[in-house]
Amino acid sequence: MLTPHSADSSSVPASAVIPPALRRPCAAAFRGLIALCAATGLVIECVHGNVFVVLSFFTIWSNILVAVVFGWGALRAWNRRPPLPALWTGGALLCITVVGLVFHLVLDNEASEFNQAAEIARLTGAKAVANQLLHTVTPIGAVLDFLLVTLPGALRWRHAAQWLAAPGLYFAFALVRGELISPDAPTRYTYPFLDVTAHGYGGVLTNAVVLGAGFYVLGLAIVALDRVRPAVRLSENRISPQSARGLK
C-alpha cells in the first residue's frame, strides 16, 4: 500500500540544502581582462597581417586558447558556476608561459642562436602593441591568475604529459605546412628553430625534442607548485567540488 507523501516529505530544492556558489567579481574581472588582452592582440595581428600566416604561429594558437579559457572562466566566475577543468586551465597556463619564455629568452635575446631581436625592435604602432600583449601581457596575466586567484590542488602529475599534445600537434602542423608552401616563401617556417631548410629534419627534430622536454619539465613544475602553494581567498571556493578545481 502506498503511503501519501506528507508536506514535510516534499522534495526540497537543492539550493535550500547547498548554498549557491558565490559570485566572484574580482576573479571574473581579472580573467575577463586577460581574455580581452589576448583577443585585442589577435585582432590587431589579423588586421595588420595575412590572416593565414598569423594563424600559423604557436603564439597565436596559445593566445586563442587563453582568450577562450579565460573568457569562459570569467563568465563562470560571474555566473556562480563551477570552475573549468584543471586540465584546460593548466594547459592554457603552460602554453602561454612557454610563449613568453621562448619569446624573451630565445627570439628577443641577442645572445640566442635563434634571435630575431632586430626584427622585433623594428615593430611600431599597433604591431608593437600586439607584440607586447601576446608575448608579455597575457603570459604575465596567466601566471598571476594561477598564483593569486586560482584555488590550488587541482592539477595532477598526468596533466604534464597530456599537455604535450598541444606542442606535438603544432610541430606536426608546422612541418606539413612547410612542405606545402613554396620554398621561396619568407613565412614558410614560422620559427627559426623549425626551419628544415636551415637545420635539416634531424636538427629540427632535435630542437623539437629539446622544446618538448622543456614543456614537460615546466608542466611538472607547475603541478608541483600547485601542490605546495597556499590557497588564496579560500572562502570563495568552500563549496566547489575538489575534483573540479581549476579557474575558481
C-alpha positions as CSV (number, residue, x, y, z in Angstrom):
1,M,0.0,0.0,0.0
2,L,1.3,3.4,-1.0
3,T,1.6,6.0,1.7
4,P,0.8,9.5,0.7
5,H,3.7,11.9,1.0
6,S,3.3,14.4,3.8
7,A,4.0,18.1,3.3
8,D,7.3,17.6,5.3
9,S,8.5,14.9,2.9
10,S,8.1,17.0,-0.3
11,S,11.2,17.5,-2.4
12,V,13.5,20.2,-1.1
13,P,15.3,22.5,-3.7
14,A,19.0,21.8,-3.8
15,S,19.6,25.5,-3.2
16,A,18.0,25.1,0.2
17,V,20.5,22.3,1.2
18,I,23.6,23.6,-0.6
19,P,24.2,27.3,-0.6
20,P,24.7,28.8,-4.1
21,A,28.2,29.4,-5.3
22,L,29.5,32.8,-4.6
23,R,29.8,35.3,-7.5
24,R,33.4,36.2,-7.8
25,P,33.5,39.6,-9.4
26,C,37.2,40.2,-8.9
27,A,38.2,36.9,-10.5
28,A,35.7,37.5,-13.3
29,A,37.1,40.9,-14.0
30,F,40.7,39.8,-13.9
31,R,40.1,36.9,-16.2
32,G,38.0,39.0,-18.5
33,L,40.8,41.5,-18.8
34,I,43.3,38.7,-19.6
35,A,41.0,37.4,-22.3
36,L,40.4,40.9,-23.7
37,C,44.2,41.5,-23.9
38,A,44.6,38.2,-25.8
39,A,41.7,39.0,-28.1
40,T,42.9,42.5,-28.8
41,G,46.4,41.3,-29.8
42,L,44.8,38.7,-32.0
43,V,42.6,41.2,-33.8
44,I,45.5,43.6,-34.3
45,E,47.6,40.9,-35.8
46,C,44.9,39.7,-38.2
47,V,44.0,43.3,-39.3
48,H,47.6,44.2,-40.0
49,G,48.8,40.9,-41.5
50,N,47.9,38.0,-43.6
51,V,45.3,36.0,-41.5
52,F,46.5,32.6,-42.8
53,V,50.1,33.5,-41.9
54,V,49.1,34.9,-38.5
55,L,47.2,31.8,-37.6
56,S,50.3,29.7,-38.3
57,F,52.1,30.8,-35.1
58,F,52.1,28.9,-31.9
59,T,51.8,32.3,-30.1
60,I,48.5,32.8,-31.8
61,W,47.3,29.3,-31.0
62,S,48.2,29.8,-27.4
63,N,46.5,33.2,-27.2
64,I,43.4,31.9,-28.8
65,L,43.3,29.2,-26.1
66,V,43.9,31.9,-23.4
67,A,41.1,34.1,-24.8
68,V,38.6,31.2,-24.8
69,V,39.6,29.6,-21.5
70,F,39.9,32.8,-19.5
71,G,36.9,34.4,-21.1
72,W,34.8,31.3,-20.3
73,G,36.3,31.2,-16.8
74,A,35.3,34.8,-16.3
75,L,31.7,34.1,-17.3
76,R,31.6,31.1,-14.9
77,A,33.0,33.1,-12.0
78,W,30.4,35.8,-12.6
79,N,27.5,33.4,-13.1
80,R,28.4,31.3,-10.0
81,R,29.2,28.3,-12.0
82,P,31.8,25.5,-11.1
83,P,35.3,26.1,-12.3
84,L,36.6,24.8,-15.7
85,P,38.5,21.5,-15.6
86,A,42.1,22.0,-14.4
87,L,43.4,20.1,-17.5
88,W,42.3,23.0,-19.7
89,T,43.2,25.9,-17.4
90,G,46.6,24.4,-16.6
91,G,47.2,23.7,-20.3
92,A,46.4,27.3,-21.2
93,L,48.8,28.4,-18.5
94,L,51.6,26.2,-19.7
95,C,51.3,27.1,-23.4
96,I,51.2,30.8,-22.8
97,T,54.0,30.6,-20.3
98,V,56.2,28.8,-22.9
99,V,55.3,31.5,-25.4
100,G,56.5,34.2,-23.0
101,L,59.7,32.4,-22.1
102,V,60.6,31.4,-25.7
103,F,60.0,34.9,-26.9
104,H,62.1,36.7,-24.3
105,L,64.8,34.1,-23.8
106,V,65.2,32.8,-27.4
107,L,63.7,35.1,-30.0
108,D,64.2,38.5,-28.4
109,N,67.6,37.7,-27.0
110,E,70.7,38.8,-28.9
111,A,72.7,36.1,-27.2
112,S,70.4,33.4,-28.6
113,E,71.3,31.4,-31.7
114,F,67.8,31.9,-33.0
115,N,67.4,35.6,-32.0
116,Q,65.2,37.9,-34.0
117,A,65.8,40.9,-31.8
118,A,66.5,43.3,-34.7
119,E,63.2,42.5,-36.4
120,I,61.3,42.8,-33.2
121,A,62.9,46.2,-32.4
122,R,61.6,47.5,-35.7
123,L,57.9,46.9,-34.8
124,T,56.0,50.1,-34.2
125,G,52.5,51.3,-33.6
126,A,49.7,48.7,-33.4
127,K,52.0,45.9,-34.3
128,A,54.3,46.7,-31.3
129,V,51.2,46.9,-29.0
130,A,50.0,43.5,-30.3
131,N,53.5,42.0,-29.8
132,Q,53.6,43.1,-26.2
133,L,50.0,41.9,-25.5
134,L,50.6,38.5,-27.0
135,H,54.1,37.8,-25.7
136,T,54.3,39.6,-22.4
137,V,51.0,40.8,-21.0
138,T,49.0,37.6,-21.4
139,P,51.8,35.3,-20.1
140,I,52.2,37.5,-17.0
141,G,48.4,37.7,-16.5
142,A,48.0,34.0,-16.7
143,V,50.8,33.4,-14.2
144,L,49.3,36.0,-11.8
145,D,45.9,34.4,-12.1
146,F,47.4,31.0,-11.2
147,L,49.2,32.3,-8.2
148,L,46.7,34.8,-6.8
149,V,43.2,33.8,-8.0
150,T,43.1,30.1,-8.7
151,L,42.5,27.6,-5.9
152,P,45.4,25.2,-5.5
153,G,45.3,21.4,-5.6
154,A,43.5,20.7,-8.8
155,L,46.4,19.7,-11.1
156,R,47.6,16.1,-11.4
157,W,51.0,14.7,-12.5
158,R,49.5,13.1,-15.6
159,H,48.4,16.5,-16.8
160,A,52.1,17.4,-17.6
161,A,52.2,14.5,-20.2
162,Q,48.7,15.3,-21.5
163,W,49.6,18.9,-22.2
164,L,52.3,17.8,-24.6
165,A,49.5,17.1,-27.1
166,A,49.4,20.9,-27.9
167,P,53.1,21.4,-28.9
168,G,53.1,18.0,-30.6
169,L,50.1,18.9,-32.8
170,Y,51.7,22.2,-33.6
171,F,55.0,20.6,-34.5
172,A,53.3,18.3,-37.0
173,F,51.3,21.2,-38.4
174,A,54.4,23.4,-38.9
175,L,56.3,20.7,-40.8
176,V,53.3,19.8,-43.0
177,R,52.7,23.5,-43.7
178,G,56.4,24.0,-44.6
179,E,56.2,21.2,-47.1
180,L,53.1,22.6,-48.8
181,I,54.3,26.2,-49.1
182,S,56.7,27.4,-51.8
183,P,60.4,27.1,-50.7
184,D,60.8,30.8,-51.6
185,A,58.0,32.0,-49.3
186,P,59.5,34.1,-46.4
187,T,57.0,32.7,-44.0
188,R,57.4,29.1,-44.9
189,Y,58.6,28.2,-41.4
190,T,57.1,30.3,-38.6
191,Y,60.1,29.9,-36.2
192,P,63.8,29.7,-37.0
193,F,64.3,26.6,-34.9
194,L,61.7,24.8,-37.1
195,D,63.3,25.8,-40.3
196,V,64.1,22.5,-42.1
197,T,65.9,24.3,-44.9
198,A,68.4,25.7,-42.4
199,H,68.7,22.8,-39.9
200,G,67.5,19.7,-41.8
201,Y,64.9,17.3,-40.4
202,G,67.5,15.9,-37.9
203,G,68.2,19.4,-36.5
204,V,64.6,20.4,-36.3
205,L,63.7,17.1,-34.6
206,T,66.4,17.7,-32.1
207,N,65.1,21.2,-31.4
208,A,61.6,19.8,-31.1
209,V,62.7,17.2,-28.6
210,V,64.5,19.9,-26.5
211,L,61.5,22.1,-26.5
212,G,59.2,19.2,-25.8
213,A,61.3,18.3,-22.8
214,G,61.2,21.9,-21.7
215,F,57.4,21.8,-22.0
216,Y,57.2,18.6,-19.9
217,V,59.6,19.9,-17.2
218,L,57.8,23.2,-16.9
219,G,54.5,21.3,-16.8
220,L,55.8,19.2,-13.9
221,A,57.0,22.4,-12.2
222,I,53.5,23.9,-12.5
223,V,51.9,20.8,-11.0
224,A,54.5,20.7,-8.2
225,L,53.9,24.4,-7.4
226,D,50.1,23.9,-7.5
227,R,50.5,21.3,-4.7
228,V,52.6,23.4,-2.3
229,R,51.3,27.0,-2.9
230,P,48.9,28.3,-0.3
231,A,45.2,28.8,-1.0
232,V,44.2,32.4,-1.7
233,R,40.7,33.6,-0.8
234,L,39.7,30.1,0.1
235,S,36.3,31.2,1.5
236,E,35.1,32.0,-2.0
237,N,35.6,28.3,-3.0
238,R,34.3,26.5,0.0
239,I,31.5,24.7,-1.9
240,S,33.5,23.9,-5.0
241,P,33.9,20.2,-5.6
242,Q,37.5,19.0,-5.1
243,S,37.7,17.2,-8.4
244,A,36.6,20.2,-10.4
245,R,39.1,22.8,-9.2
246,G,40.7,24.9,-11.8
247,L,39.9,28.5,-12.5
248,K,37.8,29.2,-9.4
